[in-house]
């Protein structure tokens, strides 16, 4: 058994697609659009087989995203080295993402940083 994909509702579907393709090396499929409901989505595929579904719809409810809510916490990307974590963290900071922690070595031995994307979703960058 394996997780087939993770899905994330976003308010700006095209910006989210471009973000994950540009900064995380994903590739997007053709946009799916249900004309009856207005639902739209992309699957972003990554080299290791992981997939992220980005979705939006006209009646999407926007809410503030507290850092410590029960439920979804973050997406984590393993970059393979401390240098890559440092470099992408700085690239994302320069692009306007808020760095909320790190880069640092955590108590359990992970080298990581955590950023908020343009919609406030937490993304963890790790060397592990």
C-alpha positions as CSV (number, residue, x, y, z in Angstrom):
1,X,0.0,0.0,0.0
2,X,1.2,3.5,-0.7
3,X,-0.3,7.0,-0.6
4,X,-1.4,7.8,-4.1
5,X,-1.4,11.5,-3.8
6,X,-2.0,14.5,-1.5
7,X,-4.5,17.2,-2.5
8,X,-4.5,20.9,-1.6
9,X,-7.2,23.4,-2.3
10,X,-5.8,26.8,-3.5
11,X,-7.3,30.1,-4.4
12,X,-4.9,30.8,-7.3
13,X,-4.6,27.5,-9.2
14,X,-2.2,28.8,-11.9
15,X,0.1,30.5,-9.4
16,X,0.2,27.3,-7.3
17,X,0.9,25.2,-10.4
18,X,3.8,27.5,-11.4
19,X,5.2,27.5,-7.9
20,X,5.4,23.8,-7.5
21,X,6.8,23.3,-11.0
22,X,9.4,26.1,-10.7
23,X,10.7,25.6,-7.2
24,X,10.1,21.8,-6.6
25,X,10.7,20.4,-10.1
26,X,7.3,19.0,-10.6
27,X,5.5,18.6,-13.9
28,X,1.9,19.4,-14.4
29,X,-0.7,17.5,-16.4
30,X,-3.3,19.3,-18.5
31,X,-5.8,21.1,-16.3
32,X,-9.0,19.2,-15.5
33,X,-12.2,21.4,-15.6
34,X,-15.6,20.3,-14.6
35,X,-17.8,22.8,-16.4
36,X,-20.9,21.9,-14.4
37,X,-19.4,22.6,-11.0
38,X,-16.5,24.9,-11.9
39,X,-14.0,22.6,-10.2
40,X,-10.5,22.8,-11.7
41,X,-7.4,20.8,-10.9
42,X,-3.8,19.9,-11.8
43,X,-1.8,16.9,-10.8
44,X,1.8,17.8,-10.1
45,X,4.1,14.8,-10.5
46,X,7.6,14.5,-9.0
47,X,10.5,12.4,-10.1
48,X,10.1,9.9,-7.3
49,X,6.5,9.2,-8.3
50,X,4.9,11.3,-5.6
51,X,1.9,13.4,-6.8
52,X,0.2,16.6,-5.5
53,X,-3.3,17.5,-6.7
54,X,-3.9,21.2,-6.7
55,X,-7.6,22.1,-6.8
56,X,-9.9,25.1,-6.8
57,X,-13.5,25.8,-7.2
58,X,-15.7,29.0,-7.4
59,X,-17.2,28.5,-3.9
60,X,-13.9,27.9,-2.2
61,X,-14.0,29.2,1.4
62,X,-10.9,31.1,2.4
63,X,-9.7,31.1,6.0
64,X,-6.8,32.1,8.1
65,X,-4.3,29.3,8.5
66,X,-2.9,29.1,12.0
67,X,0.4,27.3,12.3
68,X,-0.8,24.7,14.8
69,X,-4.3,23.5,13.7
70,X,-5.3,19.9,14.0
71,X,-5.2,18.2,10.7
72,X,-3.0,19.1,7.7
73,X,0.3,20.5,8.9
74,X,2.7,20.8,6.0
75,X,4.2,19.3,2.8
76,X,7.8,18.1,3.2
77,X,10.3,17.9,0.4
78,X,13.6,16.0,0.8
79,X,16.2,17.9,-1.1
80,X,19.1,15.6,-0.4
81,X,21.6,18.0,1.2
82,X,22.0,20.9,3.6
83,X,23.4,23.0,0.8
84,X,20.2,22.5,-1.2
85,X,18.0,23.3,1.8
86,X,19.9,26.5,2.4
87,X,19.8,27.5,-1.3
88,X,16.1,26.8,-1.9
89,X,15.2,28.5,1.4
90,X,17.0,31.7,0.3
91,X,15.5,31.5,-3.2
92,X,12.0,31.2,-1.7
93,X,12.7,34.0,0.7
94,X,13.8,36.2,-2.2
95,X,10.6,35.2,-4.0
96,X,8.5,36.6,-1.1
97,X,7.8,33.4,0.9
98,X,8.0,33.8,4.7
99,X,10.6,31.6,6.3
100,X,9.1,30.5,9.6
101,X,12.0,28.3,10.9
102,X,15.5,27.4,10.0
103,X,17.5,26.3,8.3
104,X,18.5,24.4,11.4
105,X,19.1,20.9,12.8
106,X,16.2,19.8,14.8
107,X,16.3,17.8,18.1
108,X,15.5,14.6,16.2
109,X,18.4,15.2,13.8
110,X,16.6,16.6,10.7
111,X,18.2,19.5,8.9
112,X,15.3,21.6,7.7
113,X,13.6,24.9,7.1
114,X,10.0,25.7,6.9
115,X,8.4,28.3,4.7
116,X,4.9,29.6,4.1
117,X,3.9,29.7,0.4
118,X,2.0,32.6,-1.1
119,X,-1.3,31.2,0.3
120,X,0.0,30.5,3.8
121,X,0.6,26.7,3.4
122,X,3.5,25.3,5.3
123,X,6.2,23.6,3.2
124,X,9.2,21.9,4.9
125,X,12.5,21.6,3.1
126,X,14.7,18.8,4.5
127,X,18.1,17.3,3.7
128,X,17.0,13.9,4.9
